[in-house]
Amino acid sequence: DAKEEIHKFRENAENEFYERYKDIPSFRSIAENYDKAFFEKKSVLVAYIPISSNSIQYTVESVYINGPTFYMFIKQLNQPDEKDDVMSGRFAFVEINKEAIRDCSLFDARILKK
């Protein structure tokens, strides 16, 4: 059950998944929004983006399906002048109707180069 899987992951995740950074919500606060009613018709696909600075921000630029593969393209939003050296990560969430990915068996998330 997808709902149980995401909640189990959330409970077992390290503390960094519970912390908010500036205007970026925590993994936990987003995952708590997904309930049984959500998963009856939809799925959520999550990509983890390792980063070398908390100053760097990302967004999902686009998604598409080609054959059995669901693609998520992620774009860096900024190139900050000042960076911290905190090794961290970001999560990219995409909500999609289950019917749209019924035939998908592969998931490919890519960070677009500038």
Phi and psi in degrees as GROMACS dihedral restraints (atoms count N, CA, C in turn):
[ dihedral_restraints ]
;  ai    aj    ak    al  type     phi  dphi    fc
    3     4     5     6     1   -60.9    20    10
    4     5     6     7     1   -39.3    20    10
    6     7     8     9     1   -61.1    20    10
    7     8     9    10     1   -46.9    20    10
    9    10    11    12     1   -64.1    20    10
   10    11    12    13     1   -37.2    20    10
   12    13    14    15     1   -64.5    20    10
   13    14    15    16     1   -46.7    20    10
   15    16    17    18     1   -68.3    20    10
   16    17    18    19     1   -35.9    20    10
   18    19    20    21     1   -72.0    20    10
   19    20    21    22     1   -35.2    20    10
   21    22    23    24     1   -66.1    20    10
   22    23    24    25     1   -43.0    20    10
   24    25    26    27     1   -60.1    20    10
   25    26    27    28     1   -44.8    20    10
   27    28    29    30     1   -59.8    20    10
   28    29    30    31     1   -44.1    20    10
   30    31    32    33     1   -67.4    20    10
   31    32    33    34     1   -32.5    20    10
   33    34    35    36     1   -91.4    20    10
   34    35    36    37     1    -7.4    20    10
   36    37    38    39     1   -68.5    20    10
   37    38    39    40     1   155.9    20    10
   39    40    41    42     1   -69.4    20    10
   40    41    42    43     1   168.0    20    10
   42    43    44    45     1   -57.2    20    10
   43    44    45    46     1   -29.3    20    10
   45    46    47    48     1   -59.8    20    10
   46    47    48    49     1   -24.0    20    10
   48    49    50    51     1   -76.5    20    10
   49    50    51    52     1   -10.1    20    10
   51    52    53    54     1  -101.8    20    10
   52    53    54    55     1   -10.5    20    10
   54    55    56    57     1   -94.1    20    10
   55    56    57    58     1   139.9    20    10
   57    58    59    60     1   -90.6    20    10
   58    59    60    61     1   143.9    20    10
   60    61    62    63     1  -123.3    20    10
   61    62    63    64     1   113.0    20    10
   63    64    65    66     1    49.5    20    10
   64    65    66    67     1  -118.6    20    10
   66    67    68    69     1   -93.7    20    10
   67    68    69    70     1    10.3    20    10
   69    70    71    72     1   -95.8    20    10
   70    71    72    73     1   119.6    20    10
   72    73    74    75     1   -69.2    20    10
   73    74    75    76     1   157.2    20    10
   75    76    77    78     1   -75.8    20    10
   76    77    78    79     1   160.2    20    10
   78    79    80    81     1   -56.3    20    10
   79    80    81    82     1   -43.4    20    10
   81    82    83    84     1   -60.1    20    10
   82    83    84    85     1   -45.6    20    10
   84    85    86    87     1   -65.1    20    10
   85    86    87    88     1   -31.4    20    10
   87    88    89    90     1   -76.1    20    10
   88    89    90    91     1   -46.3    20    10
   90    91    92    93     1   -62.6    20    10
   91    92    93    94     1   -29.6    20    10
   93    94    95    96     1   -65.6    20    10
   94    95    96    97     1   -19.4    20    10
   96    97    98    99     1   -75.6    20    10
   97    98    99   100     1   -15.2    20    10
   99   100   101   102     1   -91.4    20    10
  100   101   102   103     1   114.6    20    10
  102   103   104   105     1  -120.5    20    10
  103   104   105   106     1  -176.7    20    10
  105   106   107   108     1   -58.1    20    10
  106   107   108   109     1   -41.2    20    10
  108   109   110   111     1   -61.4    20    10
  109   110   111   112     1   -40.2    20    10
  111   112   113   114     1   -59.7    20    10
  112   113   114   115     1   -48.6    20    10
  114   115   116   117     1   -75.2    20    10
  115   116   117   118     1    -6.3    20    10
  117   118   119   120     1   -67.4    20    10
  118   119   120   121     1   -33.6    20    10
  120   121   122   123     1  -122.4    20    10
  121   122   123   124     1   -15.5    20    10
  123   124   125   126     1  -126.4    20    10
  124   125   126   127     1   166.2    20    10
  126   127   128   129     1  -128.5    20    10
  127   128   129   130     1   162.5    20    10
  129   130   131   132     1  -126.5    20    10
  130   131   132   133     1   131.4    20    10
  132   133   134   135     1  -108.1    20    10
  133   134   135   136     1   133.7    20    10
  135   136   137   138     1  -125.5    20    10
  136   137   138   139     1   130.2    20    10
  138   139   140   141     1  -116.3    20    10
  139   140   141   142     1   139.1    20    10
  141   142   143   144     1  -101.2    20    10
  142   143   144   145     1   130.4    20    10
  144   145   146   147     1  -115.0    20    10
  145   146   147   148     1   107.6    20    10
  147   148   149   150     1   -71.3    20    10
  148   149   150   151     1   136.7    20    10
  150   151   152   153     1  -132.2    20    10
  151   152   153   154     1   157.9    20    10
  153   154   155   156     1  -102.8    20    10
  154   155   156   157     1     2.9    20    10
  156   157   158   159     1  -157.2    20    10
  157   158   159   160     1   137.0    20    10
  159   160   161   162     1   -68.6    20    10
  160   161   162   163     1   -11.7    20    10
  162   163   164   165     1   -76.8    20    10
  163   164   165   166     1   -18.8    20    10
  165   166   167   168     1   -85.1    20    10
  166   167   168   169     1   132.4    20    10
  168   169   170   171     1  -117.5    20    10
  169   170   171   172     1   149.2    20    10
  171   172   173   174     1  -132.9    20    10
  172   173   174   175     1   161.1    20    10
  174   175   176   177     1  -146.3    20    10
  175   176   177   178     1   158.2    20    10
  177   178   179   180     1   -79.3    20    10
  178   179   180   181     1   117.2    20    10
  180   181   182   183     1   -79.6    20    10
  181   182   183   184     1   -45.0    20    10
  183   184   185   186     1  -163.5    20    10
  184   185   186   187     1   163.7    20    10
  186   187   188   189     1  -138.5    20    10
  187   188   189   190     1   151.0    20    10
  189   190   191   192     1  -160.2    20    10
  190   191   192   193     1   163.4    20    10
  192   193   194   195     1  -115.8    20    10
  193   194   195   196     1   132.2    20    10
  195   196   197   198     1  -132.8    20    10
  196   197   198   199     1   106.9    20    10
  198   199   200   201     1    62.7    20    10
  199   200   201   202     1  -127.8    20    10
  201   202   203   204     1   -86.5    20    10
  202   203   204   205     1     3.1    20    10
  204   205   206   207     1  -108.0    20    10
  205   206   207   208     1   130.4    20    10
  207   208   209   210     1   -97.6    20    10
  208   209   210   211     1   122.5    20    10
  210   211   212   213     1  -106.4    20    10
  211   212   213   214     1   136.6    20    10
  213   214   215   216     1  -123.3    20    10
  214   215   216   217     1   122.0    20    10
  216   217   218   219     1  -106.3    20    10
  217   218   219   220     1   125.2    20    10
  219   220   221   222     1  -112.8    20    10
  220   221   222   223     1   135.5    20    10
  222   223   224   225     1  -119.6    20    10
  223   224   225   226     1   136.8    20    10
  225   226   227   228     1   -75.5    20    10
  226   227   228   229     1   131.2    20    10
  228   229   230   231     1   -88.0    20    10
  229   230   231   232     1   -27.5    20    10
  231   232   233   234     1  -141.6    20    10
  232   233   234   235     1   163.7    20    10
  234   235   236   237     1  -131.8    20    10
  235   236   237   238     1    81.9    20    10
  237   238   239   240     1   -63.2    20    10
  238   239   240   241     1   143.1    20    10
  240   241   242   243     1   -67.8    20    10
  241   242   243   244     1   -37.6    20    10
  243   244   245   246     1  -115.5    20    10
  244   245   246   247     1   133.9    20    10
  246   247   248   249     1  -127.9    20    10
  247   248   249   250     1   150.4    20    10
  249   250   251   252     1   -91.6    20    10
  250   251   252   253     1   171.4    20    10
  252   253   254   255     1  -107.6    20    10
  253   254   255   256     1    31.7    20    10
  255   256   257   258     1   -81.8    20    10
  256   257   258   259     1   117.4    20    10
  258   259   260   261     1   -75.0    20    10
  259   260   261   262     1   124.0    20    10
  261   262   263   264     1  -151.3    20    10
  262   263   264   265     1  -157.8    20    10
  264   265   266   267     1  -164.6    20    10
  265   266   267   268     1   164.6    20    10
  267   268   269   270     1  -127.1    20    10
  268   269   270   271     1   154.2    20    10
  270   271   272   273     1  -110.7    20    10
  271   272   273   274     1   138.1    20    10
  273   274   275   276     1  -111.9    20    10
  274   275   276   277     1   124.4    20    10
  276   277   278   279     1  -109.5    20    10
  277   278   279   280     1   136.2    20    10
  279   280   281   282     1  -130.4    20    10
  280   281   282   283     1   122.8    20    10
  282   283   284   285     1   -95.4    20    10
  283   284   285   286     1   136.1    20    10
  285   286   287   288     1  -149.0    20    10
  286   287   288   289     1   148.2    20    10
  288   289   290   291     1   -65.0    20    10
  289   290   291   292     1   137.2    20    10
  291   292   293   294     1   -57.5    20    10
  292   293   294   295     1   -37.2    20    10
  294   295   296   297     1   -60.5    20    10
  295   296   297   298     1   -35.3    20    10
  297   298   299   300     1   -66.7    20    10
  298   299   300   301     1   -28.4    20    10
  300   301   302   303     1  -111.8    20    10
  301   302   303   304     1    16.9    20    10
  303   304   305   306     1   -52.7    20    10
  304   305   306   307     1   -39.4    20    10
  306   307   308   309     1   -95.7    20    10
  307   308   309   310     1     5.2    20    10
  309   310   311   312     1   -85.3    20    10
  310   311   312   313     1   135.7    20    10
  312   313   314   315     1  -125.8    20    10
  313   314   315   316     1    -4.2    20    10
  315   316   317   318     1  -129.0    20    10
  316   317   318   319     1   148.6    20    10
  318   319   320   321     1  -129.8    20    10
  319   320   321   322     1   126.7    20    10
  321   322   323   324     1  -130.7    20    10
  322   323   324   325     1   111.2    20    10
  324   325   326   327     1  -107.0    20    10
  325   326   327   328     1   131.5    20    10
  327   328   329   330     1  -132.3    20    10
  328   329   330   331     1   141.3    20    10
  330   331   332   333     1   -92.7    20    10
  331   332   333   334     1   123.1    20    10
  333   334   335   336     1   -73.2    20    10
  334   335   336   337     1   139.8    20    10
  336   337   338   339     1   -85.8    20    10
  337   338   339   340     1   146.7    20    10
